[in-house]
């Protein structure tokens, strides 16, 4: 064989060896045969993340996951990092393997960064666990050397799991304050810069709320609902690492700038307590999750509200289907009593009431809004009153029906100022058209002949 043929054959051999090496490194993994963990996501009961600072667990809990670390047992966000970590681990393939027999000395393990590795991901399935330890980057981009604990077989795997070992337990904690819905909250106490406000749900009224402190008045259910959404779904920007020495600098005090809420009849409330505020963030404490957290600055508004923010300014909130009798007193016209008949019509002393007059009065009262923003003089003379009553039956047929008052309003006026007072203590200003919509005489209600 001449020199040229020898050179050609040598080049062919080198090319063939390179092709074999490249194929071995880059060929698609055989699904199942080359899965690293060979464990489906549903079979994973716990994941242990090993980092340079230590380790923490992510464990199945109920229908979700929880984070268990140093001084931390908290709800995990199933859709943030946990899902990605499980997918990356259970879909991880190895592309090549260096048998342990070829790596018998510690210095050879050091070559791959696998003698005393600090980073790893451990999957637990019942009583079985597998810890994959990570070493140095491999020659090809996106690959890393790895081995299982207790084995010296070196695997070349994708580096998709490696970034998870640079996270902390805080990265896996749920970044929404609670998982509660507004419908689960029974009561609220807000201790803010402007005093204390107490609100309680009224079971007899669907979706109903009342202010019970510092005054007694109906609360606007939609406003309370929006407040609860802002509270329960407050977005957590970060979990603060706080020790005993630094806690005093957070300006968090029990009984000040806090919101207490009771969920599903629980005797003890959950508490969100606010502390030091910055331009774009505020520090808060949420003991229910054993957390000191950073919230957006706008969350501070939760303790900067007033009773008027929640107050229902509607004058008439009754369901008229529950009303059987309406009694009106006008200072100049005397008493007017309207009774509902069995077929739903209204009468005065058995005379039919004109639907137009009745409906106009009810519509104006239902659409009226009361201005509670000022401390009005309550000594104005009463010009009119209106009562809404239900007629209750008794257990004995001979006992007559008795009245049950559902609501009563009194109206006063002085010049251009028209005021209304209700039995629940509300006293405010109304538009003159409301007062004028209440007829002064029986004739104004009756059907014309």
WOQUI-V997705 format. One record per residue. N is the residue number from 1. RES is the residue in three letters. PSI is psi as a letter, one per 40 degrees, with the letter a starting at -180 (none if undefined). D_FIRST is the distance of its C-alpha to the first C-alpha in whole Angstrom. Layout:
n: <N/N>
res: <RES/RES>
psi: <PSI/PSI>
d_first: <D_FIRST/D_FIRST>
This chain:
n: <1/2/3/4/5/6/7/8/9/10/11/12/13/14/15/16/17/18/19/20/21/22/23/24/25/26/27/28/29/30/31/32/33/34/35/36/37/38/39/40/41/42/43/44/45/46/47/48/49/50/51/52/53/54/55/56/57/58/59/60/61/62/63/64/65/66/67/68/69/70/71/72/73/74/75/76/77/78/79/80/81/82/83/84/85/86/87/88/89/90/91/92/93/94/95/96/97/98/99/100/101/102/103/104/105/106/107/108/109/110/111/112/113/114/115/116/117/118/119/120/121/122/123/124/125/126/127/128/129/130/131/132/133/134/135/136/137/138/139/140/141/142/143/144/145/146/147/148/149/150/151/152/153/154/155/156/157/158/159/160/161/162/163/164/165/166/167/168/169/170/171/172/173/174/175/176/177/178/179/180/181/182/183/184/185/186/187/188/189/190/191/192/193/194/195/196/197/198/199/200/201/202/203/204/205/206/207/208/209/210/211/212/213/214/215/216/217/218/219/220/221/222/223/224/225/226/227/228/229/230/231/232/233/234/235/236/237/238/239/240/241/242/243/244/245/246/247/248/249/250/251/252/253/254/255/256/257/258/259/260/261/262/263/264/265/266/267/268/269/270/271/272/273/274/275/276/277/278/279/280/281/282/283/284/285/286/287/288/289/290/291/292/293/294/295/296/297/298/299/300/301/302/303/304/305/306/307/308/309/310/311/312/313/314/315/316/317/318/319/320/321/322/323/324/325/326/327/328/329/330/331/332/333/334/335/336/337/338/339/340/341/342/343/344/345/346/347/348/349/350/351/352/353/354/355/356/357/358/359/360/361/362/363/364/365/366/367/368/369/370/371/372/373/374/375/376/377/378/379/380/381/382/383/384/385/386/387/388/389/390/391/392/393/394/395/396/397/398/399/400/401/402/403/404/405/406/407/408/409/410/411/412/413/414/415/416/417/418/419/420/421/422/423/424/425/426/427/428/429/430/431/432/433/434/435/436/437/438/439/440/441/442/443/444/445/446/447/448/449>
res: <UNK/UNK/UNK/UNK/UNK/UNK/UNK/UNK/UNK/UNK/UNK/UNK/UNK/UNK/UNK/UNK/UNK/UNK/UNK/UNK/UNK/UNK/UNK/UNK/UNK/UNK/UNK/UNK/UNK/UNK/UNK/UNK/UNK/UNK/UNK/UNK/UNK/UNK/UNK/UNK/UNK/UNK/UNK/UNK/UNK/UNK/UNK/UNK/UNK/UNK/UNK/UNK/UNK/UNK/UNK/UNK/UNK/UNK/UNK/UNK/UNK/UNK/UNK/UNK/UNK/UNK/UNK/UNK/UNK/UNK/UNK/UNK/UNK/UNK/UNK/UNK/UNK/UNK/UNK/UNK/UNK/UNK/UNK/UNK/UNK/UNK/UNK/UNK/UNK/UNK/UNK/UNK/UNK/UNK/UNK/UNK/UNK/UNK/UNK/UNK/UNK/UNK/UNK/UNK/UNK/UNK/UNK/UNK/UNK/UNK/UNK/UNK/UNK/UNK/UNK/UNK/UNK/UNK/UNK/UNK/UNK/UNK/UNK/UNK/UNK/UNK/UNK/UNK/UNK/UNK/UNK/UNK/UNK/UNK/UNK/UNK/UNK/UNK/UNK/UNK/UNK/UNK/UNK/UNK/UNK/UNK/UNK/UNK/UNK/UNK/UNK/UNK/UNK/UNK/UNK/UNK/UNK/UNK/UNK/UNK/UNK/UNK/UNK/UNK/UNK/UNK/UNK/UNK/UNK/UNK/UNK/UNK/UNK/UNK/UNK/UNK/UNK/UNK/UNK/UNK/UNK/UNK/UNK/UNK/UNK/UNK/UNK/UNK/UNK/UNK/UNK/UNK/UNK/UNK/UNK/UNK/UNK/UNK/UNK/UNK/UNK/UNK/UNK/UNK/UNK/UNK/UNK/UNK/UNK/UNK/UNK/UNK/UNK/UNK/UNK/UNK/UNK/UNK/UNK/UNK/UNK/UNK/UNK/UNK/UNK/UNK/UNK/UNK/UNK/UNK/UNK/UNK/UNK/UNK/UNK/UNK/UNK/UNK/UNK/UNK/UNK/UNK/UNK/UNK/UNK/UNK/UNK/UNK/UNK/UNK/UNK/UNK/UNK/UNK/UNK/UNK/UNK/UNK/UNK/UNK/UNK/UNK/UNK/UNK/UNK/UNK/UNK/UNK/UNK/UNK/UNK/UNK/UNK/UNK/UNK/UNK/UNK/UNK/UNK/UNK/UNK/UNK/UNK/UNK/UNK/UNK/UNK/UNK/UNK/UNK/UNK/UNK/UNK/UNK/UNK/UNK/UNK/UNK/UNK/UNK/UNK/UNK/UNK/UNK/UNK/UNK/UNK/UNK/UNK/UNK/UNK/UNK/UNK/UNK/UNK/UNK/UNK/UNK/UNK/UNK/UNK/UNK/UNK/UNK/UNK/UNK/UNK/UNK/UNK/UNK/UNK/UNK/UNK/UNK/UNK/UNK/UNK/UNK/UNK/UNK/UNK/UNK/UNK/UNK/UNK/UNK/UNK/UNK/UNK/UNK/UNK/UNK/UNK/UNK/UNK/UNK/UNK/UNK/UNK/UNK/UNK/UNK/UNK/UNK/UNK/UNK/UNK/UNK/UNK/UNK/UNK/UNK/UNK/UNK/UNK/UNK/UNK/UNK/UNK/UNK/UNK/UNK/UNK/UNK/UNK/UNK/UNK/UNK/UNK/UNK/UNK/UNK/UNK/UNK/UNK/UNK/UNK/UNK/UNK/UNK/UNK/UNK/UNK/UNK/UNK/UNK/UNK/UNK/UNK/UNK/UNK/UNK/UNK/UNK/UNK/UNK/UNK/UNK/UNK/UNK/UNK/UNK/UNK/UNK/UNK/UNK/UNK/UNK/UNK/UNK/UNK/UNK/UNK/UNK/UNK/UNK/UNK/UNK/UNK/UNK/UNK/UNK/UNK/UNK/UNK/UNK/UNK/UNK/UNK>
psi: <h/i/d/d/d/d/d/d/d/d/d/d/d/d/d/d/d/d/d/d/d/d/d/d/d/e/i/i/i/h/h/d/d/e/h/d/d/f/h/i/d/d/e/h/d/i/h/h/h/h/i/d/e/a/i/i/i/h/i/h/h/b/e/a/i/i/h/h/a/h/f/h/h/i/h/i/h/d/e/h/d/d/d/d/d/d/d/d/d/e/e/h/i/i/e/i/h/h/i/d/d/e/g/e/i/d/d/d/d/d/d/e/f/e/d/g/i/d/h/i/h/h/h/h/g/b/e/i/i/h/h/h/i/i/b/i/i/i/d/i/i/e/i/i/i/i/i/i/h/e/i/e/h/h/i/h/i/i/e/d/d/d/d/d/e/e/i/i/d/d/e/e/i/h/e/h/d/i/e/i/i/d/e/e/h/d/i/i/h/h/g/a/d/e/a/h/h/h/i/i/i/h/d/e/h/h/e/i/i/i/h/e/h/e/i/h/i/i/i/h/d/d/d/d/d/d/d/d/d/d/d/d/f/h/h/h/d/i/h/i/h/h/i/d/d/e/d/d/e/e/f/h/h/h/e/i/f/i/h/h/h/h/h/f/e/h/d/h/i/i/h/h/h/i/b/h/h/a/d/e/i/h/i/i/h/g/d/d/e/f/h/h/i/h/i/i/d/d/d/d/e/d/e/f/i/i/d/d/d/e/h/h/e/i/d/h/e/i/h/e/d/e/h/e/i/h/h/h/h/h/d/d/e/a/i/h/h/h/i/h/i/d/e/e/i/i/i/h/f/e/h/h/h/h/d/d/d/d/d/d/d/d/d/d/d/d/e/i/i/h/h/e/e/i/g/i/h/e/e/i/i/h/d/i/i/h/i/h/i/i/h/h/i/i/e/h/d/e/h/i/i/i/i/h/h/d/i/h/h/i/h/i/i/h/b/e/h/h/i/i/i/i/d/e/e/h/h/a/i/i/i/d/d/d/d/e/e/h/i/d/i/d/d/d/d/i/h/i/none>
d_first: <0/4/7/8/6/7/10/11/10/12/15/15/16/19/20/21/22/24/25/26/28/30/31/32/34/36/36/40/41/42/46/48/45/44/47/48/52/52/56/58/60/63/62/62/65/65/62/62/61/59/60/60/63/64/64/66/66/67/68/70/73/76/74/72/70/72/70/71/70/72/76/75/75/75/75/71/70/69/67/66/63/64/62/59/59/59/57/54/54/54/51/49/45/43/39/37/38/37/39/41/39/37/40/42/43/46/44/41/44/45/42/42/46/47/49/52/52/55/55/55/56/58/59/61/62/65/64/61/59/55/55/52/51/49/47/45/44/40/37/38/41/44/43/44/43/46/47/50/52/52/48/45/43/42/42/41/44/45/48/51/53/52/55/58/57/59/62/65/68/70/67/67/71/73/74/77/80/81/81/84/86/89/91/90/92/96/97/96/98/97/98/97/98/101/102/102/101/101/100/101/100/103/102/105/103/100/98/101/101/104/104/106/106/107/109/109/108/106/102/100/98/95/95/95/92/90/91/90/86/86/87/85/82/82/78/77/75/74/75/76/75/79/80/84/84/83/85/88/87/86/90/90/93/94/97/96/94/93/93/93/93/94/91/92/95/94/96/94/93/89/90/88/89/88/88/87/86/84/84/81/81/83/83/84/85/84/85/84/81/81/80/81/79/79/80/81/84/85/86/88/91/91/94/95/97/101/103/103/100/100/103/104/106/107/111/111/108/110/109/112/112/113/116/119/122/122/125/125/128/129/132/134/133/133/131/129/127/125/124/121/122/120/119/117/120/122/126/128/131/130/130/127/125/123/119/119/121/119/116/116/117/115/112/113/113/110/108/110/108/110/110/110/109/112/115/118/121/122/126/126/128/127/127/126/124/122/121/118/119/118/121/120/122/123/123/127/128/131/129/129/126/125/123/120/119/116/116/119/119/122/122/124/124/125/125/122/120/120/119/118/118/116/117/114/115/113/115/114/115/114/115/118/117/117/120/122/120/122/125/128/130/130/131/128/126/128/127/130/132>
